[in-house]
Amino acid sequence: MLIPTSLKRPKLEVRLAHHTRPAEAQGTTPQEQPPATHNTALRQPANLAPRPYLHPILSKAGVVVTEAEPGDHPHHLGLSLALSDVNNTNFWGGSTYTADNGPMHLANHGKQQPQGWQSTPGQEFGHVSWLSNDGGELAVEQRRIQYFAHPEPGSWSLSLSSVIVPAPGVQKLEVSSSAVKGRQGAGYGGIFWRFPRGSAEPIVLSDAGIGAHAAHGSLSPWLSVSMVIGDAPVSVVLAQEPGRLLPWFIRAEGYLGAGPAVAWAEPTVVDQDNPLKLALHAVIHDGQVSTSADALRILNQHPRTRHSSPDRTS
């Protein structure tokens, strides 16, 4: 299940809001253009739970496949790691769901402060300090983002991995969600991808079937989202880490967003002996993915999903 992991902090160089180049994976070649911008300057107001995030993420054809600070949910920040309740601190942003009064705007927002960041060809990694609304450190995270070329035409690959433990002096973390507190189906929280609004209905595929309703709450190892942005068809095929499957939260009405849910129906307790280990792998593909066979063919060429590989975050 969860494996103890050392989180010693090396001295790292801080770099803010920069582009990185994808790595050269075995049998592939590097991309010629940077595929994503990693924003770490924390310019959002406190109620959006400031945190590092990736936006824009681009397809090889230049189509943007993320959205940040949209009018409907301004606390949605591209591709980010966000949790709605960690020891009563909101690291998701926006309102907090309460069992007695439903959604409420509370002064309980935390922020994720990068403590150091280092870039090498094809990857960037560092530590993130999770700070409560009073500035106290609740959790310490080790995060790694990897960029890979992909042999499928019009495609490239991305992986985000994370290990989180309580900060020194904090005995344990209890990760909760709106669903745990009584809001049915609202188990969101984890690595979350906010997609842009397309000009056509998205095609959502998973091992559980066709459509967001089939994928929502399922333990499918993968999830495919195909969109038309402007007049350009583009797809994002997501996969979880084998052996650590979480239920998918996905919403396709009102907005389009998805990610594995850390606290789908009950709290997740994290301590030094049981770190919270998360990973999400993605292939960004120019074109429509209309069948499960197509999704799996594309996904199985991702260097972190094509075979069983060790977790390189720890």
N, C-alpha and C positions, 0 to 999 in steps of 0.2 A: 504494500500500500504506500505509505509515505516513508521516505528514507532519510535518516539524519544527514544533514549537510553542514559543512563548515562554512561560515560566512566571514572569514577574516577580511579586513578591508585593506587592499593595497593602496599605495599612493597613486592617484589617477589624475590625469589632466582633464579639466572641465572644458567641454566644448558645447556651445549653445546653438540651437536652431541651424543645423548644417545639413548638407547633403552627403550621402555616402554612396560608394559604388558597390554593385553586387559582386559577390565572390565568384571565382572561377571554380565551379564544381567539376567533378570527374566527368570527362566526356563532353564538357560544355565550354563555352567561351564567355567572358564577361560582357555585360551590357555596355553600350557606348555612352548612354546618358544616365544620370542618377535617377532612380525610380521613386524616391520618396524624400520628404523633408521631416527630420526629427526635431520637434519643437520642445525645448527644455527650459525656456525662459520664464515660464509661469506668469504670463501676463493677464490671466483671467481674474475677475473679481472673486472674492472669497466664496460666494455662494455657488460658484461653478466647480468647486473642489479642484483648484489648480493642480495640474499634473503633466508629466511629459506625455507627448502623443505624436503619432505619425499622421501628417496631413500637409499637402496632398500626397496621396499614393497614386502613381500614374501607371497606366498600362504602357506597353511598348509603343503604342500608337499615340500616346499622350492623353488618353481619356482618364479623367479623375474618378477614382472609385471610392473616395472617402468624402465625408462632409464634416465640418467642424463649426460649432456654435450656430446651428440652424435656428431659425425663429421658433420652431415648435418645441425644441428641447436644446436650449443654448449650452447646457452642460454636456452634451454629446460632443466628444472631441476626437474625430477621425478614428484611428485605431489606438486604443489606450487600455490600460488596466485600471478598472474602477470598481469599487465595492461600496454598496449602499449603506452598510453598517458594520463597523469594526469597533467593538467595545463602545458602542453608542456614538461613534463619530461617523459622519457621512462623507465618504470618499468618492461618491458618485456625482454629487452635485444636485441642485434643485431641491425639491421638497423631500421630507422624511415621512415615510408611512408609519403611523402610530396605531396601535391596536384599538385605542379608545376613540380617536378623533379622525382617523384616516390620514390623508396627506396633509402635512403642516410644514410651513416654512420656519425652520428653527436655526438658531445660531450655533450649529454643531458641525460645520463643515471643516474637514481637514485638508491638508495638501500633501503632495508627494514632492519632496525636495531632492533633486539629484545631488549626491555628495561627491561625485567624480565620474568622469566618462572618458573612455579611451576608444579610439578607432584604429582598426587595422583593415587591410583590404577585405572587403566583403562582410565586415561585422563591426559592431560597436557594443560596448558592454560597460557596466559600472554599477554603482550602488544607488539605491533610492531610500531616503528616510521618510517614513510615513508619520506626519506630525498631526496631532489632534488640534482642535480649534483653540486650545490654550497654549499651543506651541510645544507641548511635551511630545517626545518621541514614543510612538506606540509600536512601530514595527521597523525592521530593517530588511531590505530586499536586495537581492542580486539579480540583475536583469541583463539579458543578452538579446540582441537583434541581429539576425543573419540574413544576408541577401545573396541569392544564388541565380545564376543563369539557368535556363531551362531548354531542353532540346525541342520541345513542341514549338512550332512557328508561332510568333506573336505572344509568347509567354515568358514570364520570369517568376521566381519563387522567393518566398519570405518566411522566416520563422521568428517568433517571439517566445522566449522562455524566461521563467521567473521562479525564484525561490524566496519565500518570505518566512521570517521567524519573528517572535516578539523581540522588542528592543531590550537592552539591559535594564533590569529592574521591573520589567513587565512579565508576570508569570505566564499568562496565556492570552491569546486572542480569540474572541468569539466573533465569527463572521456570520452575519444574519442577512436577511433580505425582506422585502415587503411581503413576499409570499409566506415566509416563516411567521410573520406578524399577522397574517390573515387575509392578505390580498391575493386572491386566487390567480395562479398563473404568472405572478410577477416575481419570479425568482431571479431576476437579472442581477448581475454582478460577477465580474471576472474580467477576462480579456474580451473586449467588446468592440465590434466593428460597426460603425455607423456609415451606411451607404448613402449616396446621393439619391435624390428623387429622379426617377427615370421618366421617359416619355411613353412607356408601355408597362403593362403589368410584369413584374419580375417572374422568372421561372425559378422555383425553389425545388431542389431535389435532395434527397437523403436516402440512407439505407432504410428509413422508415416509410418511404413512399414519396409521392408527389405533393408539393404544396407546403406552405408554412405550417398549416395545422397538423400535418403529419410529423414534421420535424420537431415542433415545439414540445419540449419535455422529453424527447426521445434520447436514447443513448447511442445514436448513430455515430459511427467513427468519423463520418465526414458530412459535409454540407456544401451544396453548390448553389450559388446565387447568380443568375444571369439577368442582366439589365440592358436597356437601350438608353444611352445617355446622349441626348440630341438625336442624331440618327446613327450613332455608333453602337453596335452590339458589343458587350463586354461582360466577362464573367469572373467571379472570384470563387475558387474552390477551396474550402477550408477543411482541415483535418485536426483531430485531437491526438494527443500522445497515446500510443497503444498501451493498454493496461491501466490508464488513468482517465477513463471516460467519465464525463460529466453530462447531465442533461443539457440540451440546447435550449437557450432562450432565443426566440426569433419573433420579430414582429414585422408584418408586411402591410398592415393597415395603418394609415396615418403617417407612418414613416417606415423605413426599411433599415433594420439593424439586427445583429445576431452575435452570439458568443456563448461559450460554455458557461453554465451557471454554477458558481461555487456553493451556494446555499439555496438549492432549489426548493426543498421542502422542510429542511431542518438545519440548524446552525452547524457550521464547521468549526471545530476547535483546533487551534494551532498552538503548539508549544515547541520548545527547543528540540525535543525528541521526535516531533511530528511536524516538520515544516510544511507549509503550503506550497506545493510544486505545481506550476501551471505551464502550459505550452499550447501554442496555436500555430499551425503551419498553413501556408496559403500559396496558391498559384493564381497569378493575375493573368488572364487570358483574353486577348482580343478575339471576340467572336462569341457566339451563343453555344452554351453547353446544354443540350436538350435531352440527353439520355444519361442514365446512371453509368453505362459503359463508357461514354465519353468522359464523364467526370472522373471515373476511376483510372482511365488511361492517362489522363493529364496529371492526376494527383500522384499516381505511382511513379512518375518521373521526377518528383520532388526529392532532392537528396536526403531529406530527413524522414520521408515516408516510404521510399522505395524498398527499404529493408529495415530491419530492427537495428537502431543505432543508439548508443549511450546518450544520456542526457548531458549535454556539454555545458549546462549552466552551473552545475555543482563543481 
